[in-house]
Amino acid sequence: MSVSTSGLHLKTSHRVLRELVELLSSMRFAIALLTIISIASIVGTVLKQNEPYNNYVNQFGPFWAELFHALSLQRVYSAWWFLLILAFLVISTSLCLLRNTPKMVRDMRAWKENIREGSLRAFGHRHEFDAPLNRTAALERVQALLANRGFRMRTVAHPNGTLVAAKAGATNKIGYILAHSAIVVICIGGLLDGDMLIRMQMWLGDKEPVRGNAVIAEIPAKHRLSTQNPGFRGNAFVPEGGTVSTAILNIADGALVQDLPFSITLKKFRVDYYSTGMPKLFASDVIITDHATGKTREATIEVNKPLIVDNIAIYQSSFEDGGSRLSFAGYPMQGGTAAPFKLSGSVGGNTELTGPRGTRYTVEFSDFRLINVETVTDASGRQDARGVAVRPLNERIGDRFGAAAKVDHDKNLRNVGPSVQYKLRDANGQAREFSNYMLPVDMDGAKVFLAGVRDNPADPFRYLRIPADEQGSVVDWMRLRAALHQPALRLKAAQRFAAMSMPDAGQEAVRAQLTESARRALDLFAGPDTPGPDGRALGGFTSVAAFLEQSVPPAEQQKAADVLLKILNGTMWELWALARAEAGAPAPVQNEHSGTFMQQAINALSDASIYGAPVFLQLTEFEKVEASVFQLTRAPGKNIVYLGCLLLTLGVFAMFYIRERRLWVWVKDRDGGGSTVLMAMSTPRKTLDFEDEFARMRTDVQHAAGSVPAADDVKQDK
């Protein structure tokens, strides 16, 4: 029996209804739905699901994030269109089963014993021979052979002969029924485990998602789901020492609060790391308190080892910062002062900050990481470029000094210590994000502090390298930065440089010119005293290179740049000595360490002009507080899906490994004694195995009937 791909034909005069039922019950429609579901499932597997909207913006950009949101690709398995396709697939497959199952059952039970001798001769696989045994003896031996081969038989006597109708593997059709039933069962389980039950409560009841931020305890009942809700999947954020009794379900453009029949208290969160800094194992020690009985019990939740409470599975989903308490030393990045100030806060909170010139800012602490393994770029976003292409002069000057712009891509991953991430928001609501490391990092043989900045969440951090002084702090560099923005100190440093370069008497005029050149170089490098509207002030090598390109002919630019850089180096050394003297520190000693520090300091001062932060916050102390993110799931369709998987396995096994074969043997008396035997064999799927089986069966039936196969037949069988 062949299975038709057309649908169920209703005997009705309504054309639209007839065609709709035919479409829904057709196999081609079900295959089309399965194809769409497969594609959607691939998207759901590749694209991480149920993440905050900002995460998709950061990873894919605003255009694709908005497209994902519009198509609900960030939550494929709970999207209305996905659930609708599942519902149509259930209807279509069910109609296919209703249409084909009765036919298959009848075909399985049928013996097809009404077939005639002439019809058997029309079969492609047939064989006819004369046997020396009479009809009765030949039938007995053929029936014994077929029984031994696993065939079930029915014998029908006709006036001119006897027909043996045999069949084997008829349960192959059960595989079709089981496989298609499995699709229905799995889809029903998927619908139950999706948002269908919750959406029904929203459509039929008074439930609606809450939009925006709100205190969970103050959320009204219309935004909350009962503890008896049959199915849900939500998340719970629990800091160490904290307790929650609700889960948050992201649905539509908002969220619903799912009340739980118990409370979860996080005693301790434990995490182990690989040498690369990636988490190896994280687990949560929790206390579960039952609301009905008040009983408590302790348990540990690990990745892939959920805790089951009241048919609710609690999974260890991830971990985050739970509000670590942080202390900072703040340094002004604008103006001529280097006096630090103290600041404190906690992750998830914010604090007010008064910047230079009385500008008010809000510091929003967003994250703290105890362990970091990262690849960094410079403050301008450039990565290490090594080539022979001709580039602008300002880049060539930066290359000459080995500016903080240069980063070697070291593939030897290492932990660079704790870091803090925060946003600095001005009075207009504009924010820039920063990521600062607590400890100096050894890069290119020098100890530097990494200070990252980015304007948009979708951009990578660009890092400023601040060299560490002999005490392993940023104090000396901050003194130099403050001195660079004091005109009086710049002039004094230029005079000292000129005096040391021209110590002989009678060189007053040349000394005065050198003083003016050194002062002007420092002024260019320092940039304007008032930053631009974005908080940045043009200065550093960019300003020096722009001056040279405008004032010096191209052929003379390289020579002029070499001279100007030597003047800048010497003048900056004198400025550093003046800054240390004002702070009561001894004068710097010229050696390899101080020379490396000065080179790194000049590079960092150049990049600081585009760093764009009014202050630099250096993390001094912290108290780490961990938090677990649990996924809580009540899945009523889980066992249904397991049943569907079992049915699918049995069905596929039956369809592929059970071969249906039918065999007819017609035996009639032959004039002069003996009998004539006509056999024919058929199968729904003609394969090489069937060809071999027919050849063996033809030979064996001929032997059983007492006739030795002809030489040609034996040769053909081999």
N, C-alpha and C positions, 0 to 999 in steps of 0.2 A: 504494500500500500504506500503510495506517495503522498506526502503532506503538501497541501495546497498553500500557496502564499497569499491567496485572496482572502477576503474577510467573510464574515457571516452575512448571508443574504436574507433580509427580513421580507416576509410576504406582506407588504403594506403599500398603500397608494401614496404615502408621503415620501416624495423623492429625496428631500433633504435628510429626513430621518434615516431612510434606507442607506443612503450613501455615507452618512456619518457613522452608522453602526458598521458598515462594511470597512470603512477606513480604520476605525478604532480596533476592530478585530483582525485586521490583516497583519501578516507577519512582516511585511515591508515597513509598516508603521512602527511596530515594536522594535525592529532592528534600527530604524532611524532614531528612536528615543534612546536606545542603548548606546548608540554612537555619541549622541549629545552628552549623555551622562558620563561616558568614558572621557570625553574631552574635558568636561567640567571637573571631573575627579583628578585629571592630570594637573589642571590649573590649581586645584585645591591642595595637591601634594607639593607642587613646586613653590607656590606662593604661601608664605607663612600666614596662618589664619588667625583671626580675632586679635590682631595687634592694634594698638592705638593709631589713630589716623596720622599723627605726626611721625610715627615710625615709617610709614609708607612714603610720606613726603621726604623724609631724610634719605631713604634708600633709593627711591625711584624718581623723585621730583614731583612738583605740584600737578603737572599735567596727568601723568600716569596714576598718581594717587587719586585724583578726582575721577578718572575713568574707572579705576577699581571700585571706588565708592559708588559711582552711578550704577555699575553692573553688579554690585554686591559680591565682587570677586574676593574681597577680604574675608568673607564668611559664606563661601560657596554652599556648604552643606546645610545651611539654615536659610538660604535665600529663597524668597517666595517662588521664583521661577524654577529653582531646582526641586523644591517640594511639589510643585505643580507637575513637573515632568515625571517625578516618581509616581504621583497619583495616576497620571495618564498611562504610565507603564504598567501599573497594577491592573488598571481597567483593561488595557489592550491584551496583556498576557492572560488575564482571566478569561476574556472572551475567546482567545485562541484555544485555551484549554477546554472551555465549554463546547467549542465547535469540533475539536479534533479528538478529545478523549473518548467519547462514545464510539467513534469510528475505529479508533485503535483497539479498544477493548473488544469490540466485535471481531476485528481482524485477528487479534490474539487468540480468541476462543474458536474461530472458524477453522475447520479442517479442509475445506475446499475439496470435499470428496465427490462433488458433482461434475468434476471435470471428465471429459470424454477422451477416448483413445485418439481421435483425430486431433484434438487440441494438444495432447502431449507431443505429437509429432511436429508441432509448430514451435516447440521450445528450442532455444539456442543450445542448451546443454541437455542432450538426450542420447540414449544408446539403446539399440534393439538387437536381440540375439536369440538364437534357439538354444534351448536347454534340454538335456536328455531326461530330466525328471518330469513327472507329471505335475499338474497344476498344484495339487495339495502339498506335495513334498517340496516343490520349489517355494511355495508361499511360506511354509514353516521355516525353512532355512533362511529365507530373506528376512522374515520377521525377527528371527533370532539375531541376525546380523545387525539389523537396525536398532534393536533394543540394546545390544552390546555397545553401539556407537552413541547411545544417549538420545535417540529419537523416540518421541511418543507417536503412537500409530492408531489409526482407525482403519478397519477393513470393511470394504463394501463389495457385496457380490452383485454382479451383473449377469444378464443372460449369456453373454458371450465372453465373460472373463471376470476376474476378481481384481479390484483396485486396492492397493495399500497406500493410504495418505499419511505421510509422516512429517513431523515438524520438530525443530530444535531451535533454541535461542529465541523463542517468541517473547521472552521477557525483555528483549532489547527495546521494545516500545515503551516499557515501563520507564526506561531511562529518559525518554522524551518527556513523559508526564512528570517525572521527578524533577528534571532540570528546569522545566518551565514553572512548576509549582515552587521551586526554590527561588526563582526570580520574584515571584509574587510575595513569598514569605519574607525574603530579605528586604524588599522594598517597604513592606508593611512595618518591619522592625526599624528600618531607617526613618520612616515617617514618625513612628512613635518616639524615637530617640532624637529627632530634630526639634525644631521650634513649633511643630504643628500644634501640640497640645497647649503651649503657651499662647500661640497666636489665636487659637480658638477662645481662650479665656479673654483675650483682648477684643476679639470680634463680638463675643456673646455677653461678656461681662463688662465691668467698669474698670478694667485694668488698662493702664497706659504707661508708657515709659516716661521716666523723669529725665529732663534735659538740663544740662548745666551741673554745677557743683552744689551739693547739699550735705548737711549732716545726716548720717544714716538714721540715727535715733529719731530725727524730726521728720522723716519722710512719711507722708500719710499712707493710709491703707490702699488707696487706689494704685499706688506704685509698688506695692509689696505682694509677694506670692505666698500662699499658705504653706505650712510645713507638710501638708498632705498633697502638695503638687506632685503628680505622678512621674513627671520627667523634667529634668533640667540639666544644664551644664554651665557652671559659673566659676568665678575666681574669688579668692579671699586673700587679702594682704594682711599678714600678721607680724608685727615687729616682736623682737625678743621681749618677753614679759607682758606682751599684749594679749588680749582675748577678743575673739570675734564670734558672733552667732548668726551671721548672715553671709550670703554670697552675692556677688554682683553679676547679673546676666546682661551682656551687651546685646541689645536687640533693636531693630529699626535704627533710628537716629538717636537713641537714648539708652537707658538702662533700667532694669527692674531689680528690685531687692528681693532675694529669696531668703525667707526666714528658715533657720535650721532647727531641728529638734534637739540640738546639743550645742555646746560651746567648745571652741578650740583655743587653748592657751599654749603659746609657744614658750617652752622653758629654755631651750638652747638650740641654736642652729650651728651645725658643724659642716665645714667644707674643707676638702683636701685638694691640692693643686698639683698638676704636672710641673715639670721643670720649666716648661714654656710659659707657665702662668695660667694655663687653661684649667678650668675646674675638672677634677677627676671624680670626685664623689661629694655630694652634699645631701645632708639628711637633717631632719627636724625631730627633736624630742618634744612631744606634745602631751597635754593633759586634756582628756575628753570628759566633759561634764554633761550628763544626761539631764535635760530640763524636767522630764516627767518624774524621775525617781531621785534626782540629786546625786546619784552615784558618779564617782570619778574613776578613771583608769588612765594609766600612763602607757604611751606607745611611741614607737619610732617610725617615721615615714621617710622612705628613701625613694630615689628615682626607680621607677618600674616595680616598686613594692608598695602598692597603695594600702591604705587602711580602710576597712569596710565598717561603717557604723550606720545602723538603721537603713540598710540597703543603699547607702550613699557611699560611693567610693571617693576617698580623699587622696589625691595624687600630689606628689612633690613636683610642681611645675617648674619653678625657677626660684631665684632669690634676688633680693634688692637691698638697698640701704634702708635701714629702719629708722633713720633720724639721728645719725651720728652727730655728736657734739664736737664743734670745731673751734679752734682759736687761731687768730691770724696776727701777723705784724704787717701793717699797711704802710706802703711807701708811696709818696707822691711821684707821679710820672710827668708832671708839668710844673713849670716854675723853678725857682732857685732854692728850694728847701729840700732837705733830705731827712728831716726829723720823722721817725716812724711813729705810728699810732697803733693802738690795740683795737681789735674787732673780734667779735665772737658770734656764733650762730649755730644752727643745726640744719641738717639736710631736710629739705622739704619746707623750711621756713624762710623768712627774709628779715632783713634789718636795714635801717636807714644809714646813709653815709653822706657826709658833707665833703665834697671834693674841692679842688683848687678854685679860688675866686668865689667861694660860697655856694657852688652849684650843688643841688640836692640830687642824690641818687638812691635807688633801692637795690640792694644786693639780694638776689634770689638764689639760694644754695640748692642746686638740683641733684648733685651726686657726689659721692665719695668712694674712691676705690683704693683698697689696701694694696692690691697687686696690679701691676700694669706691664704689659708687653706690647709695645706699639712701634709703628713706623711713623716718623715725624717729617714735616716739611718746614720751611722757614717762614718768617713773618710775611713774606710777600707771596707765598704759595709756590715758589719755585722748588724743584727738586734738583739734585746734583746733576749738572750737565757737563759731559766730557766730550768735546768734539773739536773740530777745526773750523767750523763755520764762523764767519765774521759776525760779531754781535755788537750791540750798542756799547758806547764807551762806559756808561755807568755799570753795565754788567761786567765789562772787562776789569774795571777798577775793583769791583766786588770780588772778582776771581783772584785778583792780585793779592788782596788782603785775606782771602779765605773767609769771607764774611759768614755770619751766622746763617746766611741764605743757603750755604752748602751743606748738604747732608749725604753721607755715604750710606748706601743701601746695604747695611750689614744684615746678612741672613742668619747670623748667630743670635737667636732670640734670647733676651735676658729680661729679668724683672728690674724695672727702674724705680720701684718704690711707690708710696702712696701718692695720690693725686686728688684734687678737688675740682669740681666743675660748678660754675656759677654764672649767673647773668647779671649784668650791670644795666639797670633800666633808668633812663633819665626822666625828667618831669614831663616830657612829651609822650612817654610810653615807649620810646624807641629803646631797643635792647641789643646788646652785643654779648656774645657768649665767650667765656674764658675757661681754660683748663690749665691749672698750674700744678707743678710737681713739687713735692715737699723737699726732696733730697737732690743734691747735685748729681748729674749723670756724667760718666766718663765718655766723652765723644771727641774723637780725633786727638786723643792724648791730653785733653783738658777737661776740668770739672766745670760743668755749666748747669744752671737752673733752666728748665724748660717752661716757658710761659706761652700757652696756646691761645689763639683767638680766632673767631669766625663770625661773620656777619649774618649768615643764614644757617638754619639747622641742617640743610641739605649739603652744605659745604664741609670739607674736611678742615680740621684745625691746622692753622699755620703757626709755627713755633718760633718764638724769640729765644735766643740763647744768651742768658746772663751769666758771665763768668763768676765763679766762686773765688773769694779771696783766700788769704792764708788761714783764716778762721773757718772756712767753709760756709760763708754767708754771702749775702748780696750787698752788705753795708758799704764796702769800698766802691763798688760800681755805682751805687746810689749817690755817694758823695761826688763822684766824678760827673754823673749826670746832672746833679744840682749845680755844680760849679760851671758846667758848660752853658747853663742858662742864666749866668750872672755876667752881664757885660763888663763889669769892673774886673772880675777875675780873668775873663778872656783877654782883656787888654794887658793885665799884669803878666799873664802867662806868655803873651806874644812878646812883651818887652824882655822877659827873662830869656826866652829862646833866642831873640836877636842878640842880646848881650853875650850869651854863651857862644853863639855862632860867630860874632864879630867882636872879640875881646880887645883888639888892638885900638889904641887911640888914633884919632884922625879918620875914623870910618863912621863918623856920626851920621852922615847923609845916607850911606848905604845901610847902616843899622836902622835908621828911621824907615827907609823903604821896606826893609825886611820885616820890621815890626808891623807896618801897615799891611803887608802881604799876609803875615801870619794871623793878624787880627781878622782880616777879611776871610781867610780860610776857615777860621773858627766860627765866624758869624754865618758863613754859608752852611757849614756842617751842623751848627746848632739849629738853624731854621728860625722862623719868626717866633716871637714870644707868645703870640696869641694863636691857638690852634684853629683850624677850620671848623665848619659846622659839623663835620663828622668826628670831631675830636682828634684829627690827625693834623700834624704840622709838617710841611715839606721841609726836609733837611737831609742830613746824612750824605752818602755818596751820590744819591740821586740828584741832590741840589748842586753838589760840586761838579758832577758830570754835565749837568745842564748848563752851568756857567761856562765850562770849557768849550762845549760845543757851540755856544753862542758867541764867545769872545775870541777864540783862537782858531786860525785856519786849520782845516783838516790835516794838512801835512805836518803841522806842529803840535797837534793835540796830544800825541803819545808822549813827546818830550816834556810838554808842559804838565801833563798829568803826573809824570814821574817826579818832577820838581815839587809840585803842589802836595803830593802825598808825603814826601820827605818832610816838608815844612809842617804838615798836619800831624805827622807822627811825633816830631820833636815838640811841637807846641802842646799837644795833648799830654805828653809826659810831664811838662812843667805844670800844666793845669792839675794833673793828678797830685803832684807834690804840693801845690798850694792847697788843694782840698784836704789832704791829709794833715797839713800843718794847721789849718783852721780847726780841725777836729782834735788836735792835740796828739796825733799819731806821728811816729817818726817818718822821715822822708824815705821814699822807696829806694831800694838798692837795685842797681842795674845788674841783673843776672838773667839766666834763661827763664826762670819761673816768672819774674816780673815782666820780661819781654813778651812771653806768651799771654800773660794776663792783659797787658796793654793792647795787644793785637786783638784778642777776643773782645775786650771792652769797647774798642773803637767799632768793631763790626756790630756789636749789640746796640751801641748808640745810634748807628746808622739805621738799623732795623727798627729801633724804638720810635723813629719818626712816623712809621706807618703802623705801629702797634695799636694806637688809637685808644689807650686806656688812661683815664685820669689818675688811677692808682694801681699799684701792683700789690696783690694780697699774697703774702707768703705764709703757708700753713706751718704753724709752730707746734701745736698740740692737737690731739684728737682722742675721742673716746668712741670706739667703733661700736655701732649697734646694727646687728643684722636683722633681716626680715625675710620671711618665707612667703612665697606666692603659691597657694594651693589651688588646684582645680578640683572642684566638687561636682560629682556626676551621679545622678540617679537615672539609670537607663533601663526603662521597662522593656525596651525592644531588644536588649542584648541577647537574652536567651532565645528570642525569636530568630534573630540573625544567626545565632549558632545553629539552630535547627535548620534554617535555610541553607547554611554552608554544608551541613551533613547531607541534606537532600541533594544539593548540587553535586557533591562528591560522588554519591551513589548513582545519580543520574548520568553523569559524565562517564563513570566507569561502565555502566550498563550500555550506554550508546557506543562506546569505543571498543570495549573488550568482549561484548556478547554479540555474536554474529547470528542473525536469524537465517535459517535455511529450511526450505521445504523440499520434500522428495516424494515423488509418486512412482509407484511400481505397478504396472498393468501386466497381469499374467493370464494367459489364455491357453486352452488346449490346442495342440498342433495335430493336424491329420497325420496319421501313421505313428502316433505316440510321441511322448515328450510334451514340451510346452514352448510357447513363445513369450519372451519377457521384453517389455518396453519400460524403460525408466527415464524419468526427466527430473531435473533439479533446478531450483531458482533461489535467488537471494536479492534483497533490496539493493545491496551494494556489491557490485562485481569487482573483486580484487584478485590478486595473484594467489592469495591463500585459498580463495574459493575455487579457482581453476585447479589448484593442486588437489584439493579435497574431492572435487568432482572426478578427477582422473583416478584417484584411489578408490572412490566409492564405485565407480563403473567396473573396475577390475574385481573388487570384493564381491559385488552383487553377482557378477558373472561366475565367480568361483562358488559362491553360495548356492547358486542355482544348478551347479553341477556341470557347468560348461567351462572348458579351459579357454582363456582368451587367445585369439589369433596372434600370430607373431607380430603382425603390424600393430595390433592393439597394444601389446606389451611394449613394443618399441616406442609407440606414441605416448604411453603412460610414463615411461622413463624420461 
